[in-house]
Amino acid sequence: MTELMTVIGNYGFPMGVTAFLLVRIESKLGQLNESIQLLTKAIDRR
């Protein structure tokens, strides 16, 4: 039982933090992609 808690502590927490950060970064990358596409269209119109 102690070994299981150690494994969860050593691997579970970093995996949870990584998943959380990836989800947050994914939404930001989507917004950035949209902004770049709009900027490209605005530049092409000139």
Residue pairs with C-beta under 8 A, 6 or more apart in sequence:
none
